[in-house]
Amino acid sequence: MGTETRPDGVRLQKVLAQAGVASRRAAEELIAAGRVTVDGEVVKEMGRRVDPATAVVHVDGSRIVLGDDMVYLALNKPRGILSTMSDDQGRPCVGDLLVERGMTQEEFTGGNRPRLFHVGRLDQETEGLLLLTNDGELGHRLMHPSFEVEKTYLAEVHGQVPRDLGRRMREGIELEDGPVAVRSFKIVDSHAGRSMVEVVIHEGRKHVVRRLMDEVGYPVQRLVRTAVGGVKLGNQRAGRFRPLNHAEVGSLYESVGL
């Protein structure tokens, strides 16, 4: 129904403006330039009305989130925080950070919109990027191994890592639950008996980066996830949340075929 002119729909330029893509005037220019698609078809006419609840809209190939009840957050998870929304033993967790930032428990457990949840996990001692959303379809696909969404980690290890370790890691390392091959591996820094390496992997197995580095003889001393797909941690402070921008959400949708 999204590509039909619907008398009960909303004008496309207004939908784009409400989604924060651009002003209504700038949205009209995007449409006129053929940079907007609705349900896979390029739309150039200004009178097009769509249903924001069902239309799939892309601008310059990036999916635009239209529903105002959808939440997409990036958290820089500190060390020592559990990747859970609550903990019955009273240990510090992601839900506590949300409350500290002013979100009520009703807001992140549902209320009038879908429940907020974390996309995958970081173990208690691992820091870095953790995504939170209430978009169930996107979250499910990001966590499903068949979509092979890349995650990037920085690992600090003892010792000087040999140059040929990257080749070994890309070819595959045998773990107790099967072989694992990384997408890329590079030495970022090495001095004073320590090395910093970057590992890009699409595996979602538990503690997989730590287990890989243990297996090759370089146990991890500190581990930080710096990216999930096209979303990067950047200089975001530990313990802080930020909303994903339209390009970031669009990149996540693209990575899982939505």
ABEGO torsion letter per residue (X at the ends): XAABBBAABBBAAAAAAAAGABBAAAAAAAAAAGABBBGGBBBABAABBBBAAABBBBBGGBBBBABAABBBBBBBBBBGBBBBABBAAGBBBAAAAAAAAGBBAAAAAGEABBBBBBBEBBBAABBEBBBBBABAAAAAAAABAAAGBBBBBBBBBBEBBBAAAAAAAAAEBBBAAEBBBBABBBBABBBGGBBBBBBBBABABBGAAAAAAAAAGBBBABBBBABBEABBAEABBBGBBBBBBAAAAAAAAAAAGX
